[in-house]
Amino acid sequence: MSEPGWIRDQSLTPNPSKDFPISLWYQTPSSISLCCLLQTLSEGNQKYANLQKSIQKAKIGRHETEERTMLTKELSSLRDQREQLKAEVEKYRECDPQVVEEIRQANQVAKEAANRWTDNIFAIKSWAKRKFGFEENKIDKNFGIPEDFDYID
């Protein structure tokens, strides 16, 4: 038996040294959130200071000189030339053998699909002739099928 006022299983009681820093254990929730906000502010200020230092380091080698100005102009002209060449390559893309082959394959697939639908139309016309005894030219006229309708070669 345990004595009154004692907790039998001590593992269920919070331990300030394990769960929280001792300074936060005895504080109210609002003071804890204030502490966390102050810590976040401090970290943000430190990050800001580090970024300012890195900006200053980056500016060290970037003094405007004639050579630097000339090199930046050359860089921009080379970038413009690169864009023009890309546009020209894109203009002649249709002549690329790989693209031409892809177009041929797409045309073949479209041709097979058109012939498949043509075959379906002929099958329906044949069925309608047998089932209802319609003449072929009346079926064509009623369904808007042209006289020169045929498979694609």
C-alpha positions in Angstrom: 0.0 0.0 0.0 1.1 3.5 -0.6 0.9 6.4 1.8 -1.8 9.1 1.1 -0.5 12.0 -1.0 2.2 9.8 -2.7 2.0 8.7 -6.3 2.7 5.1 -6.8 4.1 5.3 -10.3 6.6 8.1 -10.4 7.1 7.8 -14.2 3.7 9.4 -14.7 4.7 12.7 -13.0 6.3 15.4 -15.0 10.0 16.0 -14.5 11.0 19.6 -15.1 14.6 18.6 -15.8 13.5 16.2 -18.6 10.4 17.8 -20.1 11.2 21.6 -20.0 14.1 23.8 -19.1 13.7 24.7 -15.5 13.2 28.4 -16.3 10.1 27.5 -18.4 8.7 24.9 -15.9 7.5 27.5 -13.4 6.2 30.1 -15.9 2.7 30.9 -17.1 1.7 30.0 -20.6 1.7 33.7 -21.7 5.2 34.3 -20.4 6.3 31.1 -22.2 4.9 32.4 -25.5 6.5 35.8 -24.9 9.8 34.0 -24.2 9.4 32.0 -27.5 8.6 35.2 -29.4 11.6 36.9 -28.0 13.8 34.0 -28.9 12.4 34.0 -32.5 13.0 37.7 -32.7 16.6 37.3 -31.6 17.1 34.5 -34.2 15.6 36.8 -36.9 17.9 39.7 -35.9 20.9 37.4 -36.0 19.9 36.1 -39.4 19.4 39.7 -40.7 22.9 40.6 -39.4 24.4 37.6 -41.2 22.7 38.5 -44.4 23.8 42.1 -44.2 27.4 40.9 -43.7 27.1 38.6 -46.7 25.8 41.5 -48.8 28.8 43.6 -47.8 31.1 40.8 -48.7 29.5 40.4 -52.1 29.8 44.1 -52.8 33.5 44.1 -52.2 34.5 42.8 -55.6 31.8 44.6 -57.6 33.2 48.1 -58.1 32.1 49.6 -61.3 35.2 49.6 -63.6 35.5 49.9 -67.4 36.4 46.2 -67.6 33.4 45.2 -65.6 31.0 47.4 -67.7 32.5 46.0 -70.9 32.1 42.4 -69.7 28.5 43.0 -68.6 27.7 44.5 -72.0 29.3 41.5 -73.7 27.4 39.1 -71.5 24.1 40.7 -72.3 24.9 40.7 -76.1 25.8 37.0 -75.8 22.6 36.3 -74.0 20.6 38.1 -76.7 22.5 36.1 -79.4 21.7 32.9 -77.6 18.0 33.7 -77.5 18.1 34.5 -81.3 19.8 31.2 -82.0 17.2 29.3 -79.9 14.4 31.0 -81.9 16.1 30.1 -85.1 16.5 26.5 -84.0 12.8 26.4 -83.0 11.9 27.8 -86.4 13.7 24.9 -88.2 12.4 22.3 -85.7 10.0 21.0 -88.3 12.9 19.8 -90.4 14.3 17.7 -87.6 14.3 14.1 -88.7 13.0 12.9 -85.3 10.1 15.4 -85.5 9.3 14.4 -89.1 9.2 10.8 -88.0 6.9 11.6 -85.1 4.6 13.4 -87.6 4.6 10.4 -89.9 3.7 8.1 -87.1 0.9 10.4 -86.0 -0.4 10.5 -89.6 -0.3 6.7 -89.7 -2.4 6.5 -86.5 -4.9 9.0 -87.8 -5.2 7.2 -91.2 -5.8 3.8 -89.4 -8.5 5.5 -87.2 -10.2 7.0 -90.2 -10.2 3.7 -92.0 -11.6 2.0 -88.9 -14.5 4.4 -88.8 -15.0 4.1 -92.6 -15.2 0.3 -92.0 -17.8 0.9 -89.3 -19.9 3.0 -91.6 -19.8 0.4 -94.3 -20.8 -2.3 -91.8 -23.8 -0.2 -90.6 -24.9 0.5 -94.2 -24.7 -3.3 -94.9 -26.7 -4.0 -91.8 -29.3 -1.4 -92.7 -29.6 -2.9 -96.2 -30.2 -6.4 -94.9 -32.4 -5.5 -91.9 -34.6 -2.9 -93.6 -34.1 -3.4 -97.3 -33.0 0.2 -97.9 -31.2 1.1 -101.1 -27.6 2.2 -100.7 -28.0 5.6 -102.3 -31.0 6.4 -100.0 -28.9 5.5 -96.9 -26.1 7.7 -98.2 -28.5 10.6 -98.8 -30.3 10.3 -95.4 -27.1 10.1 -93.4 -25.2 12.7 -95.5 -22.5 10.3 -96.7 -20.8 11.7 -99.8 -20.8 9.6 -103.0 -17.0 9.5 -103.1 -16.8 8.2 -99.5 -14.1 5.4 -99.4 -11.1 4.2 -97.5 -7.9 6.4 -97.3 -4.9 4.9 -99.1 
